[in-house]
Amino acid sequence: MELKQIFANEITSHLNDMLELEEAQKLIEKPKYEEQGDLAFPCFTLAKLARKAPTVIATELASKLQHPLFEKVVADGPYVNCFLNKETVSKETLQTIVRSESNYGTLTFGKDKTIVIDFSSPNIAKPFSMGHLRSTVIGNSLAKIVEKCGFTAVSVNHLGDWGTQFGKLIVAYQLWGDAAQVQADPIKELLALYVKFHAEAEHTPTLEDDARLWFKKLEEGDVEALKLWKWFRDESLQEFSKIYDLLGVSFDSYQGEAFYNDKMDLTIDMLTKKQLLTSSEGAEVVDLQEFDLPPCLIKKSDGATLYATRDLTAALYRQQQYNFEKTLYVVGQEQSLHFKQVFLVLEKAGFEWAKELIHIPFGFILKDGKKMSTRKGKIVLLEEVITEAVELAEKNIEMKNPMLANKAEIAKMVGVGAIIFHDLKNERQNNVEFSLEEMLKFEGTTGPYVQYTHARACSILRKADHTVVTDNVKGLNDPFGWTVLKLLMEFPNVIERSFNLYEPSQIAKYLIDLSQEFNKYYSRVKILIQDEQLDSRLALVQSVTIVLEEGLRLLGLQAPKEM
């Protein structure tokens, strides 16, 4: 039951085709104060079209609008305000949610279409740091939102397992590496070698030339280079899989940059045939002057390929493999120019689908206001943060509910959930300040607060020991329940909005609002009184648990039933 659509439909039926239904629906808003009604339609657009004062149009329209779901419609200055029939609307909404359960909010506009989400994509032989967290959790949430809208989501971990950094690592290992030490603690040792390379290269610039040479050997299939590279990759993937298991993240494909190594010649041939390649100082580039952008570098003067070559090849391969509707690249904002260039090269090559390649940028995770850098060794390891968060969550649970069963399991849900929610409640373009204490609070705008609200609602249902009979659900007759119910009705719209904006924070903020309103309801209404409204109140509580659990799932969090 889409109430905005019903209201818009009633409005447009009296406008003699002056305004399209979709346009009218977009104009409908929520009144500033509850006493002004539930829906409001501003008449300013109509005033320009009809050449009448908006207050006059509002008065005329309000007198004509009638519907069984409307209690009354009034003019309020230039607005047409609609008061919904609380009893009918709440009854239908509660019955729908309780019957639908986790399917509530599912949309179908993506049916039979595929969206590829390229996210996480850490560099091999470097530790999984807090810096990788944002791409991982934003991408994972977008994959779930995409599926909730009816699409098939293909999650791709485009591993950074190729490039000059492997030349650096090979040089560093040959100069200073110790096989036994690397074997004992691969990621830590490989990071130390990488950091040492950069420190030494400041005094010995020829190291950079050696690194380029070794990467060239790797591209050409040199046995020693390949053996070291494969070892670094296998060790890294084992470490990464531990983190992904902790975060509850999975992928359909781990095809990283190396996978495209033997496919890039086809891309270069295609660009040559389409006469898009030009020479520049010995390198081969695609000119993008008409877009006021620097040229896109395809092949260096020494014949080595670049990120752009591999990303072009990956896009072509994925379109062939998945026939996608869109591909979302969840990569930091510092790569914006790179993706603009790659997408425009494909457009210049005549691929219409290139318009559906979308860069999803995001801000940095900051520590004390500063960006974390792997190159300088200033990193916070994600696994250590998760371990600490889970330990702190367990201490909090021990204080609040020492008799709780499965404390360790719930602490993991809360600790991991706190980290994910702290990231996703922020609009993705903003920077996020890392603070474990803030993340783990059981009050305020945190993951534990939403999870705790869900657990509280579950506990009410357990105490009631009463199965809700949907046919017995009547309309709600109290203002606090009505406020919660209006938020529950918004859930499908919030999902659609989060998809359109590629913004999981829309769902996170919504869950905070719903939790706050439900907690007000809980403190002001006696829910378990045996009267004719009992089934309706319990249906409201059950609906809250359904929506909170599903909303948390879309963000990549679990919803404990006890805390």
N, C-alpha and C positions, 0 to 999 in steps of 0.2 A: 504494500500500500504506500504509494509515493504521494504524500500529501501536497507537496509543492506542485506536482504535476496536476493534481486534481484542482487545486486553487487556480493555477495558470490556465487550465482548460476552461474553467468557469468564466474567468476574466476574458479570454480571447473569444469565447462564444458570443460576447456582447460588443465586440469591437469592429465588426464588419471587415475582417481581414486586415485591419490596420497594423496588427502585430502578430508575428509568428509565435506558435506555442513555445518553441524552444527559447526564443528571445524573452518572452514573458516569464518563463521559468527562471531564467538567469537573473532577472531583476528582483525576484522575491527574496526578501530578507527576514531576519528575526528582529522583532521590535526591541528597542533599547530596554524597556521595562516590561515585566511580566503582565502588569495591569493593562498594558496596551494591546494584549492579545498574543497569539501564537505565530502568526504569519503576517507580513506586511508587504504591500505592493506600492512602490512609489510611482506617481503619475507624471513625473517630469518629462519622460520620453514621449508620452501620449500628448502632453501639452504642446510640444513642438509640432507633432503630426496633425493634431486636430485644431490647433490655434485657439485653444481655450485655456483658461487658468487651471493649473493642476488641482486646486481645491474644488473647482466646479466638477471636473471629471471624476475626482474621488467620490464626491457626493452622489453623482449620477450612477456610477458603477456600484457603489455599496448597496444602493437600494435594489439592484437587480440580482445580486448574487445569492443563490440558495443551493444548499446541498445537504443531504442527511448527515454528513460528517461535520457540518458547520453549525455551531450553536448560534452565532450571530456574526454579521459583517457590518462594520461601521466605518465612516469616513473620519479620519483624524488629520485635519489639515490637508496636505497634498498626498496623504497615504490612505490606502484602503486596508484596514486591519481586520484580520479574520480570527475569531475565537473558535477553536475546535470543540466539538462535542466530546468532552473528556471521557464519558462513560463508553461510548461506542468505539472511539479511537483506541482507548487503552485496552479494552477487551480484545479487539481484533489484533492489536500489536502483540500483546502478551501471548495470545493463543498461537500466533505465527511463530514467535521466537521459541517458545517451549516445544512446539511440534518440529520446528526446523533443526533445533539444537545447533551443532557446529556449522551447519549449512547456512545459517542465518547470515545475511550480508554477501552471499556468493552472487557474483554477477556473471553475465553470459556474453558480454560484447566481444570477448576474445576467442570465442569458440572457433575451433579448427585453424587457429593461427598460432605461430610460434614466435617467441621472443628469446633471443640469446642474451644472457647477462654475463659479461666478462668482468670478473671481480677477484679480489684478494691478490693473486699474482705476485707472490713474494719472490725475491731473488734467491736462487739456490746458493748454498754455502754461506748464507748470512742468517743470523738468528731471527726468529719470528718476534719482532718487537712490537711495542704499543703503536708504533707508526703504521703497522700493517692492519691494525684493528679496524680502522674506519672503513676501508674498502671492503673488508671481509663482512662486517656486520650490516653495512648499508646494502651491499650486493645480495647477501643472504635474505634480508628482509624484502628487497625488491622482487626477488625470485618468488617468494611466497605471495606477495601482493599480486604479482602478474598472474599466478595460478588461480588466486581467489577471483580474478576478473575473467577467468575462463580460458586464458591462453595456456599453451604448453610452454613451460620455462625450461631452457637449457642452460645450466650453470657451468660456466667454463672457467677453469683456473689456468690462465695464460701465464704459466710459470716463466720467471726471468731466468731461463736456463741456457742462455746464449749471449754472446756479446763480449766486448773488450774486457769486461771485468774478469772473465775466465782466463784471459791472457795474463792479467795482473796476478790472479790467484796461483796460476801455474808457475809463474816466475817466482813469486814469493815462496811457494812450497819448495821449489828446487833450491832456492838460496838459503832458507831458514827453517824449512819444515822438518818435522820428525814424525815418521810414520806411526810409531807407537803412541805418541801423544794425540795425534789426529784420530787414531783408532779409538782411544780411550774416551775422548770428549770432542767429537768431530766439529760441531758447530762453534763451540767456544774457541777451539784452536784455529779454525779457518777464519773466523772473524779477527782474531789476533793477527794472523798473517796479512789479512786484507788491510787492517789499520796500519800495520808496520810498513806495508808497501807504500801507502800514501805518505807516511812520515819520511821514509827514505827517499822517495821520488822528489821531494822538495829540494833535497841536496844533490840528488843524482838523477837529472832529468832523462838520461838515456834509458832508465828503467821503463819509462812509458813506451819507448820504441820497442824494447824487448817484449813488452806485454802485447803490443799490436802485432808483432811478428808471430807470437805464440797463438794468438787468436786466429790469425790467418792460417797457421798450420792446422788448427782445430777444424776450421771450415773446410780445409782440403783433405781431412780424414787422417791426419798424422796419428799413428798407433799410440804413441806415448801420451799425446795431448788428449786423445779420446778416452784412454784408460783412466787418466786422472779426472777428467770431466765427469765420466760416468760414476766414478767413486764418490765425488763431491755431491752429485745429484741424488744418488741412492740414499746416502746418509742424511741429506737434507730432507728428503721426502718422508723418511721415517720420523724425523723430528716434527715436521709440519703436521703429520697425521695425528700426533698426540694432541696438538693444539686444536685442530679441527674437531676431534672427538669431544674435547672439553667444551667447545663452543656450540656443539650440535650442528656443525656445518658440513654439508656434503656437496660433491660436484659430479656432474655428468661426464666431464672431460678434464683431463690434466694435460692436454696438448699445449705445451709451452712454445717458446720461440724456436727451440731446436727442431721441433716437429716440422717446421716450415723451411728448414735449411735446403732440402732437395726440391722444393717447390718454387723457390724464388726466381729461378731462371725463366719459368713460364710467365711470371708477372713482368719481368724485365722485357721479355720478348713481346708481350702484349703491349706494353707502353711504347716500345720501339715501333711496332707495326702501326700503332695509332699516331705515330710521329709526335709523341709528347715529350720524349727525352731530348735534352740538349746538354752540351758539354760546358762545364764551368771549372776552370783551373784544373783540368784533368779528371774532375768528378762528373758523374751523370746526375742531372737534376730535372725536375718538372717545374717549369716556370709558372709562378702564381701571381705575377705582377698585376694582372687585371683585378685581383681581389685585394690588392695592397698588402700582400703577404710575401715574406721571403721565399725563395725557391725551396721545394721539397727535395732533400738530398736522398737519392736512391742508391747510388754506388760511389764509394770513396775512390780517390785517385789510385789507391793500391788494390782496388778491386773488391774490398770488403763491403759487405752489406750493412744496413743500419736498421734501427727500430722501425722506421717508416716502411722499408722494404718488407719486413716481416709482418707488420700490421696490415699492409695492403694485401699480402698473400693470404693472411689469416681471414680477412673479410671475404675475399673471393672464395676461399675454401668453405667457409661457413655458409655462405649463401647457397653454394652448390649442395652442401651436405644437409642443411636444415630448412632451406627455402624460407628464411625468417621474415617476419613482418617488420621487426626492428631488431637492432643490436644495441644494447646499453653497455657503455664502457665506464665502469665505476672506478675512476682513476683521479688522483689529486688534481687540484686546479692548476698546478704548475705545468701540467701537460696540455693545457688548452690549445696552445699554438700548434703543437704536434698533431693533435686530432683534427683541428681545422684543416691543416695541410693534407692529411691522409684522406679525409672525406672529400675534399675538393678535387684531389687527383682522381679519385674514383668517379666523381661526377663528370670531370673533363673527359674521362675515358668512356663516358656514355652509359654508365650504370645508373639507372633510375633509382634503384633501391638504396643507393648511397645517401639519399636524402633521409633515410630512416636509420642511419647510424648516428647514435646520440651519445655525446660525452656527458657523463654524470659527475661533475666535479665536486670536490668537498674540501673543507679547510683542514688545518693541521691539528694534531694533538700536541698541546704545549705542556712543558714541564717548567713550572715557575716562569711562565710567560715566554719561554723560548722553545723553538722547534728542536725535535730530537734528530740527531744525525748519526747514521751508521758509520760514515766515513771517518768521523773523529772519535768514534767509540762511545759517544754520549747517547746511550740507548737505555730504555727500560724494557726488560724482557717480558713478553706477554705471559708466558707460562708462570713466571715468578709472581706477577701481579694477580693472576687467577688463583694461584695457591694461597696467596696472602688474603685475597678477598673471601675465599671459602673459609679460611681459618677465622677471620673476623666475623663472618656471618654465623659461624658455629658458636662463637662466644656470645654474640647478641641473642641467639636462640636459647642458649644455656641460661642466660639471665632472665629472659622473658617467659620461657616455657621449658623448664628443666625436665619435665616428665614426658616431653614429646618423643614419640617413637621415630625411628629413621632419621635422627638428627643429622647424620653425616650426609645422607642423600638430599635432604631438604636444604642444608647449608650450601651444597654444591649448586642447587637450583637458584638459590638466593644470591650467592656470591657471583656466579657467572652472569645471572640475570641483571645484577646491579651494574656490572661493567657494560653490558650491551645496552641497557636502557639509558644509562648516563650518556652514551654516545648518541643514540637515536632520538632522544628528546630534543636535541639541538638541531636546528635547521642545518642541513649538511654543508652549506657554503660557509658557515661560521666555524671559527676555530674552537676547540674544546680544551679547557684546562683540566689536566689530569689530577683528580683528588679522590683517593680511595675512601676517605672519611665521608665526603659528601655523597658518594655513590651508594654507601651502605646504610644510610639513615632510613629508619622505618617510618619516618614522617616526611612531609614535603613532597617535592616532585621527583620521586625516585622509583626505581623498579621494585625494591622491597615494599614500598608503600602500596603499590598496585597489587602485588602478590599477596600482601597481608589482607587487603580489602577482599580479595577473592577468597582467601582462607576463612575470613570472618563470615562471609555470605554462605560458604559451604557449611560452616559450623551451625548457622541458624537452621539450615535445611536438615542437618542431622538431628538437632534438638527437636525440631517439629515432628520428625518421624512420621511424616504425612506425605503420601504421594499426591502431587497436584493433579486433579482431574480437570483437563482443559475445558471440558463442557461446563464445569462449575465456575469458571473464571468469569467474574463480572467486571464492570468498569471500576477503576479506582476513584475514590471520592475524597482524597486528601491532596493538598497542594504540593507536599514534599514528594509524594509518589509520582505526581504528574510531571514534576521537573525531571526526575530520574527517567521516566518513561519517554519524555521528549528526546532526551539524550540517546536512549536505546534506539529510537526510530532513526536517529542520525547516522548510525553505524554504516549502513551501505553507502551513504553519501561520502562519509569520511574515507572509506576504502577507495571509492572512485576518485576522490580528490587527491589522495596520496599517490594513486597510479598516474593521474594526469600531470602531477607536479614532480613525480619521481622522488617523493619526500616522505619517508617513514615517520618523520617527526609529527606529521598530521595525526597519525594513529596514536603515537606516544602521548601527545598533548590531550587527545580525546580521552584516553584511558585515565589520565590524571583527573580530568573534569568529571568523568563518570564515577570514579572512586570517591572524589570529594562529595559529590551530590548524594551518593549512596550512603556515605558515612553520616551525613546530615540526617538523611531519612532514618537510618538505624537509631540515631540518638533521640529522635523526636517522635517516632511512631512505635507503638507497641505492636510488634509484628505477630506474635504467637497467640493473641487472644482468640478464643474459639467463638467466632461469629460468622455471619454470611460472607464477610469479605476475606476470610482466612485464605481461601484458595487464590484469590486475586493478589493478596500481599505476598504469598509464597511464590506465586508465578513471577512476580516482579523480582524477588530475590533470586529465583532460579534463572531468570533472564539475564540478570546482572552477572551471575557466574558464567553463563554461556558466552556473553559478549566479552567479558574480561579475559576469559581463557583463550578465546579465539583471537582477540586483539593482541594478547601477549604472544601467541603462537606466530602471528604475522610478523612480529618483531624478532622472533627467534628465541623467546623466553618460554620457560615452563611455568605452569600455574599450580603451586602446591595446594592441596586441599586442607592441610593443617600447617600451622607455623608457630 
